[in-house]
């Protein structure tokens, strides 16, 4: 259990501040994460990595010469926001383009994708390489769906070494993609991890048991096994990884034995000795192995094995010098300290609000305040539900998002149009919540504001259009369909009910009440579905019998808001 903290909600930022203080010669703190402190070559490719906090050395501990130019650092187990990634990439960029690389998780894909669009709009050539090394999370024919776990290191290291050698963006991308194609990982857990401030781990493994195929965000494994001996564990991991070896694999392989938090070095060395023996027995040549903590999950008790199949150019880059807080190899020539420009905040022009729009903006801020109360009351319940087949952060993530949204909306409500109020709220939600829900709710709230605009008057039809705009934004950004076991499974029928009720000219209160009931029924019905998106997808069997957290939180919110319709401008 994590014991050293003041405010658990500020744990991630406090840890990053401490990391930078301990490595001031290597790291520079910027808004959103860290960048390397030493000078880079002009027009060098900036390899920018990132993800949620709680995985040290990943991700901030892998920033420095020969590895990453910067790392965007999200909250605990939550992807960094698009704004954080954008600001880190702007600070790291030297004119040679930006390569964004991260593990294949829904929230990271959404936020890094939005950041890439902003960077390209600024004239910065930007490419993406997503890490997909976890063989437990999808079969070989769907390897593009696999999660990124400890294999992050091989992809980041190859990309960083290529950049340091002077490779251009296209070549750096080619090599990073090649590294990803040749990397396979599999992990086990002996017990779950505990978030700072929480009273219990996100999951437990039965005594004398082991969970196979765990994630690195506190997700439980995909199957339970009797606790093996060290040699049996090595045999299990090696045999499964060799069965999944890439078609282009040769005989030279880099084994990486990774501790996830509380399985410490002596135990890892015991496991590594068995792994090396098994690989040699298969006629393989072991190259530059790593054994230690490289991608962790707070205090999780577990370990993983990664096999990275190298050829001549990959082996050269893997062996190249690097100097970061947590990964050092060879001798790196000392360089002068960089100077950093702060990324400009996006300028937003503010229209003169009509009386109706300004009043509706105040109403919107009030509804967000009501939403905050709903989320706070159900925060623990949402977290527990999310922990069944995910990382348990849905409640705290929603709370971070709504509190930021309320603050941003309240600061401008009364003088700005409803479009401006909700644009501020949506951006703040996405920025502070991170994760998939942060991106989706941020985009949805912004879309409501865009739909309502700045008019002289509003009608019930405008409400229906605003709800449809929210739905369209969520579906488009999340690339989800009905039946995927996501928020959309409650959102879509809610939107249909609103549209039909308004079209039939029913009293607004009745429309909202019926639609909220429809959303609740649809959310509860997701218990019968298997997830096809997000972190719960590899754990679909565990998810059966439990409603989707995103659908359930949406249903809770619209049910609470329906009771407030009488005070709305649209009533």
C-alpha positions, 0 to 999 in steps of 0.5 A, spaced: 500 500 500 502 507 498 503 510 504 508 516 503 503 522 500 499 528 503 493 529 498 492 522 494 489 526 489 495 530 488 500 524 488 502 524 481 504 531 480 508 530 487 511 524 484 513 528 478 516 534 482 520 530 486 523 526 480 525 532 477 528 535 483 532 528 484 534 529 477 535 536 475 541 535 470 537 530 466 530 533 466 526 539 466 519 540 468 514 543 463 506 543 464 504 536 462 510 532 464 517 533 463 522 534 457 530 532 457 534 538 460 540 537 455 541 540 448 538 536 442 541 537 435 537 542 431 532 538 427 532 532 431 526 528 431 523 529 438 520 522 441 515 524 445 512 518 450 507 518 455 501 515 459 498 515 466 503 515 472 504 509 477 508 506 472 515 508 474 520 508 470 515 509 465 514 514 463 518 520 465 524 516 468 525 514 460 527 521 458 534 523 456 539 522 451 538 516 447 531 515 449 525 520 449 525 527 448 519 528 453 514 525 457 507 527 458 504 524 465 497 523 466 494 522 473 494 515 476 493 510 471 489 515 466 492 517 460 495 524 459 490 529 456 491 532 449 493 539 452 498 536 456 501 532 450 501 538 446 505 542 451 510 537 452 511 536 444 511 543 443 517 544 448 521 538 446 520 539 438 527 542 435 524 542 428 525 535 426 518 533 427 515 529 433 514 521 434 508 520 439 509 513 442 505 510 447 501 503 449 495 501 446 489 504 451 483 507 449 484 513 453 491 514 450 489 513 443 484 518 443 488 524 447 494 522 443 490 523 437 487 529 438 494 532 440 497 530 434 492 534 430 493 540 434 501 539 432 500 538 425 495 544 425 501 548 428 505 546 422 509 540 426 510 534 422 507 528 427 507 521 427 504 516 431 507 509 433 502 505 438 505 499 442 502 492 442 506 487 445 501 484 450 500 477 447 494 476 453 490 481 450 488 479 443 490 473 439 495 473 433 490 475 428 488 481 432 495 483 434 493 490 433 488 490 439 493 488 444 495 492 450 502 495 451 506 493 457 513 492 458 514 492 451 514 499 451 521 500 453 524 496 446 520 501 442 521 507 446 529 505 446 529 504 438 526 510 436 530 514 441 536 511 439 535 512 432 533 520 433 540 520 437 543 518 431 540 523 426 535 519 423 529 523 420 522 522 422 520 517 417 526 512 418 525 513 426 517 511 425 520 505 421 524 503 426 519 504 432 514 500 428 519 494 426 521 494 434 514 493 436 512 488 431 518 484 434 516 485 441 512 480 445 510 480 452 506 476 458 505 478 465 503 475 471 500 477 478 500 475 485 496 480 488 493 487 486 496 494 487 493 499 491 491 507 489 494 512 494 489 513 499 485 507 498 483 502 503 484 496 499 487 493 492 484 494 486 483 486 486 486 480 490 489 473 487 487 467 492 492 465 496 497 460 493 494 463 486 497 467 480 493 471 475 496 470 468 495 476 463 495 482 467 494 489 465 499 494 468 493 499 470 491 494 476 487 490 471 486 483 473 489 477 469 485 473 464 485 467 468 487 464 475 493 459 476 496 455 482 502 458 484 508 455 480 515 454 482 520 459 479 522 454 474 515 453 472 513 460 471 519 461 467 517 455 463 510 458 462 512 465 460 517 462 455 513 457 452 507 462 451 512 467 448 515 462 443 509 460 441 507 467 439 514 469 436 514 473 430 514 470 423 521 474 421 524 472 428 531 470 427 535 467 433 538 473 437 533 475 442 533 480 448 529 478 454 527 483 459 524 480 466 520 486 469 518 487 476 511 490 477 512 493 484 513 488 490 517 483 486 524 485 487 530 484 484 533 477 487 526 474 485 527 477 478 534 474 478 531 467 480 526 468 474 531 470 469 536 465 470 531 460 468 528 464 462 536 464 460 537 457 460 530 455 457 532 460 451 539 457 450 536 450 450 531 453 444 538 454 440 537 462 441 542 467 442 541 472 448 543 479 447 543 485 452 538 482 457 534 487 462 532 485 469 529 489 474 523 494 474 522 498 468 514 498 467 511 498 474 504 498 477 504 502 483 505 496 488 503 490 484 506 484 486 507 481 479 512 480 474 512 480 466 517 477 461 518 481 454 522 477 448 525 482 443 527 479 437 533 483 434 536 483 427 543 487 426 540 494 426 535 493 432 541 490 436 545 496 434 540 501 436 538 497 443 545 497 445 546 504 443 548 509 449 542 512 453 542 516 459 535 517 463 534 517 470 532 510 470 535 507 464 543 508 462 547 505 457 554 506 455 557 513 455 553 519 453 557 525 451 555 531 456 551 537 452 549 544 454 542 545 458 537 547 453 532 553 454 525 552 453 519 556 450 512 555 453 507 553 449 502 558 447 495 557 450 490 556 444 487 563 443 479 563 443 475 569 441 469 571 445 463 573 442 458 578 445 453 574 448 445 575 447 441 575 454 438 568 452 445 565 451 448 568 457 442 566 461 443 559 459 450 559 460 448 560 467 443 554 467 449 550 464 454 552 470 448 550 475 447 543 471 454 542 472 454 543 479 448 538 480 452 533 476 458 534 480 454 532 486 451 526 483 458 524 481 461 525 488 456 521 491 457 515 487 465 516 486 466 510 490 461 505 487 463 507 480 470 505 482 468 499 485 465 497 478 470 499 474 475 495 478 472 488 476 474 488 469 478 495 469 483 499 473 478 502 478 479 509 476 472 511 473 470 514 479 476 518 481 477 520 473 469 523 473 470 527 479 477 530 477 473 532 470 467 535 473 470 539 478 475 542 473 469 543 468 465 546 474 470 551 476 471 553 468 464 554 467 463 558 473 469 563 472 465 565 465 458 564 466 453 570 466 458 574 462 459 569 456 455 565 451 453 558 453 457 556 447 463 559 451 461 557 457 461 549 455 467 550 451 471 552 457 468 546 461 469 541 456 476 543 455 477 543 463 474 536 463 478 533 458 484 536 461 484 534 468 480 527 467 484 524 462 483 517 460 477 515 455 472 518 459 475 525 460 476 525 452 469 523 451 465 528 456 470 533 454 468 533 447 461 532 448 460 538 453 463 542 448 459 539 442 453 541 446 455 548 447 457 549 439 450 546 438 446 551 442 451 557 440 449 564 441 442 565 439 436 570 441 432 565 444 431 557 445 426 552 444 425 544 446 428 543 439 434 546 441 435 541 447 434 535 442 439 538 437 444 539 443 443 532 446 444 529 439 450 533 438 453 530 444 452 523 442 455 524 435 461 527 438 462 521 443 461 516 438 465 519 433 471 520 437 470 514 441 469 510 434 464 505 438 457 502 436 451 499 440 453 493 443 460 495 445 459 495 452 460 503 453 457 509 455 454 509 448 449 503 450 446 508 454 447 514 450 444 512 444 437 510 447 437 516 451 438 520 445 433 517 441 428 518 447 429 525 447 428 526 440 422 522 439 419 526 446 420 533 443 418 531 436 411 529 439 411 535 443 410 532 450 411 536 456 419 537 457 419 534 464 416 527 462 421 527 456 426 527 461 424 523 466 422 517 460 429 518 457 432 517 464 429 511 465 430 509 458 438 510 459 438 507 466 435 500 463 440 500 457 445 501 462 443 495 467 442 491 460 450 492 459 451 487 464 449 482 459 454 484 454 462 483 453 466 489 452 469 490 445 473 496 447 477 499 452 481 496 458 475 491 460 475 488 453 481 482 454 477 481 461 470 480 457 468 474 462 469 478 468 465 483 466 459 479 464 454 480 470 456 487 471 454 493 467 459 498 464 461 503 468 461 509 463 454 507 461 452 507 468 455 513 470 451 517 464 445 514 466 446 516 474 447 523 471 441 524 466 437 521 472 439 526 477 439 532 471 432 530 469 429 532 476 432 539 475 428 541 468 423 546 471 429 551 472 431 551 465 431 556 460 428 550 455 423 548 460 
